[in-house]
Amino acid sequence: MLSSVPFVPSLRLLHLEDNAADAELIGLRIAEEWPDCKIRLVASKEEFIHALDHEEFDLILSDFSLPAFNGMEALNLARKNGSSAPFLFLSGTIGEDNAVEALQHGAVDYLIKDRPARLIPAIRTALEQRREHQLRRRAEQHLREQAEVLDKARDAICVTDIEGRVTYWNESANQLFGWTGDEGRGQRLQQLFGLFNQGFIPDALKEVQAQGAWTKELQLAAPNGELRHIVSRWTLVRDAANRPKSILLINTDVTEEKKLEAQLLRAQRLEGIGTLAGGIAHDLNNVLTPIIMAVNMLRENTEDEDTRRLLEVVEKSAQHGAGLVRQVLAFARGADGERVEIQPKLIIKDVVTFLRETLPRAIELEMEISSDLWMVVTDSTQLSQVLMNLCVNARDAMPKGGKLRISACNVTVNDAVAHSNPGARPGPHVLLSVTDTGTGIPRELIDRIFDPFFTTKVAGKGTGLGLSTVQGIVKAHGGFLQVESALGNGTVFNLYFPAVMAKPSAPVIETKANLPRGHGETILVIDDEPAVRDVVKSLLKIYGYAPLVATDGVEGIAIYREQQRDIRVVITDMMMPGMQGPEVIRELRAINPDVRVVAMSGVVSERSEISEEPGRLVFLPKPMTGAELLGSLQKVMVEATQPDAA
């Protein structure tokens, strides 16, 4: 015989009884079985309710008939109070009808007082049933919690039987496979993954049963028709006897990761293009430099008008080529420059010139700029990039041709407009507008067009970075932008840049000055391009200098080390095989800290590798004119004195 119920360390019992002798007798019987039992004896409705409100009990014993109170009412009060304790009736007489009614209302048993032998077994049975009920409720709660966790999981989780019929699925599986309600139950794996993937299902089932696991990356058509990339992992589940019981499928949607991977590859390709563009720009500028400088020298040595006219054509073509190189490099590499006060109309005109050479002939390009346009503080490369990105998008929106219009005017932004555009400030602004007559932007996409990597273009036709770059540059300048578009009716981008009010200045009268000449000073020229060395050497000779030439940095350092007393200025390229320009300059300064240098480069970004010093070092971008080279020489020679021997 069991002396106690293991799961009840100290039995707490509520006993409703108005007969003290019966209550004492029952208490003694219970104490024999459970010595630590705590019995709360109550005899009235008020005491019963007070006990329920302030204590918790493992069991409730109740007489059926009490003065002004009865057991059925007590049972209803206990259940209404929320008590889950088993309720037993213990009465002198209850009647068959009352007993049935009591059981129907939730009592677990009824006992007759003159049959005390049933008391302890009945209590033990009630407690065991309560224990089982509690364990079942806990298990059910645990299962509900697990189901809730699985429903919140991002992965689509399914369970099938050994034949591949679905027996369980979570909410993510509902969303991935498009199920509603109970549609997933009983579906086969062939139905789950669609016609496109049916071929691998039989082999996958064989492998998962043989190996215990199977994994594959596959494509799945979502309910909305969108193609999703899925990594499906199958695991064989066994029962306690190690027999195959079911298959657990965890399907991870990696579509976004695939998109990010593709975006990263595109960004890497763009970076590679930028590096390639830098090398091409350097080479092209080296090609254009001797052309431009030679034209300058030839013009000075001829009086024939036809020849001078042809030389002017050659010079303009070479300068135009140099401008195209600068544009390509700026847009490919996105190099940032110093922000200074700039007249936007100059940038707009350069961009328009570039576009006229590159846009399809079916697109009509218009430009309208206010004559009194204010200045803006910006980097010309960034402003060019903004306009180019918008114009490229406009071009793509007009595959059959149309009109592209770039305009600029002065506006004053008031407080209301500034308040409605985060980051904007009231005051004078330059408004740049890019208008096209293209396909327009759907209303539902307007709010997404500035998201990084978002694009409506087909694969390979766009990175999705153009408009996000435009927005970033405009906001970085303290400006704001607005877009107006209607499907089929074109698009207008309005860019507002904070302006600097133009100050009136006296008209500038251009005069043709004589180019500065030398007086026999020795100039060392270091450049790996033969054509550049030859034309620079010829220019220096014509204008009164004594040039020395070196084909690379090592040779140049050696010449300077031997003849530093005679060399007044070193002209060096910044990009050469072997020893680069910055290293050459460091070596020269190690020999003579007062060395004077003109640093040339076909890539403007090389400027960041050195620090210009007035009267000591200047940077000269290629291609340059003879006048620019001679002027740079004068800048570093103004304060120069003949260096002493090392």
N, C-alpha and C positions, 0 to 999 in steps of 0.2 A: 504493500500500500504506500502510495506517495504521501509524504508528510507535508509537502508544500508544492506550490506552483512555481517553477524555476524563474519564469519571466516576471513574477511579481515579488520584488525583494521585501516589501512591507505592504501587505494588503490593506487598502483603505476602503471602508465599507460604510454606506449610509443606510441606516435602518429606520423606517417609518413605522412606529408601533406605539399604541396608546396603552397597552397592557404591560406593566412593568415586569410581572412574573414571566410572561412569555418572552419578553425581550431579554431577561436575564438567562433563561434557559437556552435560547438560541445563541446568545453571546458565548456561553460556556462551551457549547458544541463547536462553534467556530474557532474558539481559542485553543481547543484540543488539537485541531488540525493545523491552524496557523497561529502559533503563540504570539507572533509580532503584529498580528492584525489590529488595526485601529478602527474601532466602530464608533460612528457618530450617531447617537440615538436622538430622534426627534419625534414629537407626538402631535404636532399641529401643522397646518398649512404654512403659517408664517415661519416656523422654525425650518421647515423643509425648503422653502424658497431661499431663506437666508443661507442655509448650508450650500445649496447649489450655486449661489452667487459668489461665495467666498472660498470654496474648496473644490478640489477635484477628487473623484472617487473611481475606484476600480469596479465597484458593484453596488447596485441599489436593491435592498430588500424592502418590500412594502406589504403591510396588511391591506386587505381589500376594503374593509368597512371601518371608518373612523367617525367619531362625532363631528359633524359639520364639514367633513372632508372624506374623500374616498380614493382608493388606489388608482382608478382610471384617470381621475383628475391629476393625481400625482404623476402618472406616466406621461400624460400630455404636457404637464409643466416641465418635466425633465427633458423631453425631446425639444420643446420650444426653447428651453434654456441652452440647448446645444450640447448637452451631455451625451457622450457616446458610451457611458457605462451600461453593461447589461442590466436589465430590469427584471427581477423575479418577484412574483406574488407569493406571499406566505400568509395563509389565512385559515381561519377555522372552517369556514365554508365559503365557496365561491360560485358554485353552480356551473353547469356545463356551458350554458350560453355565455355567461360572463367570462369563462375561461377562453372560449373561442374568440370573443371580442378583444380580450386582452392581448392574445397572440397576434391578432390582426393589426393591433395598434403598436406593436413593437416589443411586447414583452417576450422574453426568451423562454420562460417556463412559469408554471404555477405549482405550488406545493400546499399540501394540507398539513396543518400544525400537528395533528395527531398521527402523522406518519413521518417522524423525524429522520428515519433512515435515509430518505432521499435527499436530505438537505445538502450534505457535503458533496456527494456526486453531482448534484445539480449545479452547485456553485462552481465545482471544478470544470464541468462541461461548459458552463457559460464563460468562464475565464479563458478556456482553451479556444472557444469560438471567437472571443474578442481578440485574442492574440493572433489567430489566423487572419481575422478581418484586418487587423492593423498591419500585419505583414503584407497582405494582398494590396492594401491601399498604398503602402510605401512602395511596393514593386510597381504598381500602376503609376504612382507619381514619378518614380524614377524613369519609367518608360516614357511618360509624357514629357519630362524634362529632356530626355535624350532626343525624343522626336522634335522638340522645339529647337534644340541645338542643331540637329541635322537640317531642320527647315531653314535655319539661319545661315547654314554653311553656303559658301559661294559655289562649291562644287555640286554638280548634279549627281546624287547618290541613288543607286538602285540596287535591289536584291532580286535575283531570279532563282528559280529552282534549277536542278541539274540539266533539264532540257532547254533552259533558256527562256522560261516564261516569267514575267515580272510579278513579284509578290509584294514588293515594298518600293517606295520612292519618296523623295523629299520634295520640298517646294521648288528648289532650284531645278530639279528634274522636270517638274510641271512646266516651268518657264522655258527650259531648253527645248523640250520635245513638244510643247504646245498642248499639254493635257489639261483637261478641266474635270473636276470631280473625281470619279472613279475610273476614268478612261484608261489609265495605265495598267490596271490590274489584268493579268493574264496575257498581256501583249508579248509577242515573241521578239527576240533581239533583232530579227530581220526587219520587223516593223519599226523597231526603236530607231535604228540607224538609217533607214531609208533604202531605196533601190540602189543608190550609188555605192553603198558599202556592203551589200548583201554577199558579195563574193568571198569576203574573208571570214564571215561568221562561223561556218562549219569548222574551218581550220583553227579558229580562235578557241572554240569550245573544246576541241580535241587537245589543244596545247595547254589550256588552263587546267584540264582534268589530269593531264600527264605531268605537267611541270608545276602546277599549283599557282601559276601567275601568268599574265599576258598583258602586254602594253603596246599601244599603237597610237600614232598621231594621225588623225583623219579629219576630213571635212564633212560638215553636216549642214543641211539647209534648214535654217531656223523657220518658225511658223510665219514670220513676216517676209520670208523669201531671201533674207540675208544669209550669205555664206559664212559659217562660223568654223574656226579651227579648234579642234578638240583633242586633248590628250586623254585617252580612255585606258584606265588601269583596272584589270580584272584579277580578282583573288579568289581562290577556292576555299570555301569554309567547310570544316568537317565537324561531325557531332562527337559526343563523348566516346563513342566506339571507334573513332577515327575513320568513319565512313563519310564520303562526300555528301554534303547536305545541301549547299546552295552556293551561289556565285555572287560576290560583292563587286559592284561596278562603281568606280569613282571617276567621273568625267569632268575634267577641268577645261573650262573655256579659256583658250590662250589667244583669242583673236586680237585683243588689244596689245598683248605682248608682241605678236607678229607684226602689228602695225608699227609699234615703237621700234622694232628691229629694222623694219624697212625704212623708217624715218631716219634712224641712225646711219644706215648704209647710205641714204641719200645725202645726209649731212657730211659723211666722210667723203663722198664723191665730190661734193661742193668744195670741201677743203682741199681735195686733190686738184680740182680745177683751179682753185685760187693759187696754189703753189705752181702749177703749170703756167698759169697766166703771168705770174711774176717772172718766170724764166723767159717766156716769150716776149714780155714787155722789155726786159733787159736787152735781149738780142735785137729787137726791132728798133729800140732807141739807139743802140750802137750803129745800126744801119742808117738811121735817119740823121744822126749827128754829123757825119762828114758831108752828107748831101746839103744840109742847111748851111753849114759853115763854108762849104765850097761855093755855094751860091752867093753868099755874102762877099767873098773875096773876088769872084768873077765879076760881080756887078761893079765893084770898085775899080776894076781894071778894063772896063769897056765903056765906050761912048755910043756904041751902035744901039739905036732904039729898039730894033727888032730883037736883038740879043737880050737887051735888058728886059723886054716884055716877056720873052720866053723864060728868062731866069726868074721873073716874078711868078710866073705860072708854076714853075718847079718848086719854088719856095713855098707858095700857098699849099700846094699838094702835099709837100713834106710836113708842113705845120699841121695840116688837116689830119694826116696820118698819125702824127704825134698826139693830137687831141684824141683820136679814136683809141689809141693805145692807153692813154690815161683813163679814159672812160671804162674800157674793158677791165683794166686792173682794179679800178676803184670798185666796180660792181662785183667782180669775181672775188676779191679779197676783203671787201668791206673795211678797208683801212681807215682808221679815224685820224683826223688831223686836228690842229688847234682851232678853237672857235674864235673867230674874229668878226668884226663888222664887215658884212658883205652886201653888195647890191644884188638882190635875187635875180634881177633881170639878166645879169651876165650868166648866171648858172642856167636859167631857163633857156636862154639862146643857145648855150652850148649843148644842152640836152636836145633841143629841137633840131639842131644841126646833125647831131648823132642819129636821131630818129628818122630824119629824112633819108638817111642812107640805108636804114635797116628795115623800116616798116614796109609792108606790102604796098604796092602802088594803088591797090583798091581802097586804101585808107587815106582819106583827105585830112591833112594835119593843119590846124589853125593855131595861131598864137595871138593873144591880146594882152598887152602889158601897159599899165598906167605910166604916163611919162614922168610923173613925180613920185614914183614908188619909193617907199621908205626902205631903210637898211634893216637887216636882221643880223643878230649875232649867232653865227652857225659855223659849221665845218662844211665846206663846199662839197666834199665827197658825200657826206650824209644827205645833204639836200638833193644832190644829183641822184642818189640812190632812191630816195623817196619818190621823186618824179618818175624815174625809170621803172620802178616796181609798179606804180599805178598805170603807166602807159603800156607796159607789157600785159598787164591784166586786161586793159581796154582792148588791146590788139586781139587777145584770145577771145574776147567777147564779141568780136566782129569778124568771124571767119569768112564772110562774104563781102567784107568791106563796110565802110561807113565813115563817120566823121569823128575825129579826135581833136578836142580843143583844150589848150592850156592857157589859162588866164591868171592875171595877178593884179590886185588892186589894194588900196589902203582902206581899212575899216577901223572903227572904234568899237570895241566890245564893251557893252554896258554891264551893270551889276547883275541884271536879270539873266543875261546870257551866260556870264561867268559862273553864276550860282548853279545853273542847270548843267554845267559841264565840269565834272570833278577835276581839280587841278588847274583850272583856268583862272586868269586874273583879268579884271577890267583894265581897259587902256588901249593904246594904239596897237594894231596888229596888221600884218601883211596876210591877205587872204589869197592862197594859191588854190585854184580849182582845176580839176581834170575831169572833163566831160566826154562821154562817148555815147554813141547811138546803138550800142550793142544789145545783147539778149536780156540784160537786166539781171537782178538778183531776186529770187523768191523771198517773199516776206518772212517766211519761217526760218530763213537762213541768215538774215541780216545780222542777228545778234551773235552769230558764230563765225563770221568771216574773218575776225581778227584773232581767233584762237590759233596758237601755234600748230602747224602741221595739218590744219583743217583745209581741205581743198575739194572742190567739186569737179576738178579736172580728172581726166582718165589717167591711169598709172603711166608714169614716165613723162607727163606733161606739166607737172608742177610739184613743188615741194611742200606747199602750204605754209611757207615762211614769209612770203612777200608782204602781205597785209599786216601780219603781226610785227614785222620789222618796221613798216611805215608807222604804225601806231606807237611803237617803242621810241622811235626817233622823235616824232612830234611831241610826245609827252615829255621826253627828256629835255626838250627845248622850252618846256613850260607852256606849250601850246595845246591845242585840242583839234579834233577832226569830227566831221559830220558826213554822213553818207545818205544820199537820196537815190532810190532806185525803184523801178516798177518793171515787172516781168514783161519783156518785149519792148520796153521803152527806154532802155539805156540806163546809165548810172552817172551820178555826179559825186565826186569826192571833194569836200571843202576842207582845206588845211589852214589852220590859223596859227601863225608864228608871231610871238611878241616882237614888236618893231622898235627900232631906234629912230626917233624923228630926225630927218635929214636936216643938216644945218646949211644955210645958204653959203656958197663959196664963190670966190671970184672965178671967172672963166679961165680955163687953162689954155694957153697958146703954145701949141706944139712947135718946137724948133729942132732942126736937125743938127745935132752936135757932132763934132769930130770925134772919132773913136780914139781912146787914150793910147798913146804910143810909149814904147819903152826906150831905154837908153843903154842897150847892151847888157841888161841884167840876164843872168843865167837862170833858166827855168827848167826844172826836171819834170818830165812827163812820164807817168807810169800807167800803162794801159795795155791790156792783152790783145786788143783789137787793132790790127795793122792799119786799117783805114782811118780809125780815130787818131792813132798816133801820127800818121802822115799829115792829115789835114790840120791838126793842132800845131804840129811842128811848122808847117808852111805858114799858118796864120801868125805864129809868134815871130817867125823870121821877117815877114812882111811888115809887122808893126814894131820892129826894132828890138826884139829880144834874141837871146842866144839859147836855143832849146837843146836839152839833152833828153834822150828817150830811153826807157827801159820797158821790157816786154812783160815783166811781172814784178811782184813785190820783192822777191829775194834779190833780183838784179837791181831794182831801184834802191833798196837799202844799201847794197854794196857801193853803188855809185855815190849815194849821198855821204856815206862814211868817208870816202876818199876825197870828195870835192865839196864838203859842206861849207868851206870858207867862201866859195864862189857862188853857191846856189842860194838865190834869194827866196824862191817859192817852189813848192812841190805841188804839181797837179797830179792827183791819183784817182784811179777808178776805185769804186767801193766793192765791186764784184769781179773777182779774178780767180783763176785756178790757183790752188795752193794757198798762198798767203792772201787773206782778204784785206780790204781797205782799212777797217778799224785796227787790225793787227799791224798793218804797215804804219799807220799814224802813231800807234804806241811805240813802235821801234824807233821811229824818227825822233819822237820826243825824248826817248831814252838817250839818244845821241845828242840832241840839242833841244832843250826844253823850250826854246824860243823859235822853233821852226814854224814857218808860215805855210799853210796848206789850203789848197782848193780841192774839195772832195767832190768827185763827180759820180753820178749813178743813174742808171736807167730805171730804177725802182725807187719811188719816193719814200717807201717805208724804210729804206736803209738809213734815212735821216735820223731815225730814232737811235741808231747805233752810236752816234757821235753827238757831241755838244758844240754848237757853233760858238765861236768866241770872236767878237768884233776886233778887227785888226790882226787876227791870228789864224782863224780857221773859218771858212765859209763853205756852205753846201750848195752845189750847182746841179740841178736835175738835167738829165739828158732827155731829149736832144736840146741843144742850146745854140744860140746864134753866136757869131764871132763877137758881137758887141757884148753879149752877156758874159762870155768867157773873159774878155779883156777888162770888163768892169769888175768882175770878181777878183782878177789879179790886182787891180788898183786898190780894192778894199783891204787886202792883206798886206799891201806894200806901203800904204800911207805912213804907217808908224814903224815900218821895218827898218832895221839898220843892219849893216854888214855883220854877220855873226862871227864871233871869234872862233879860232880853231879849238877843237875839243882837246 
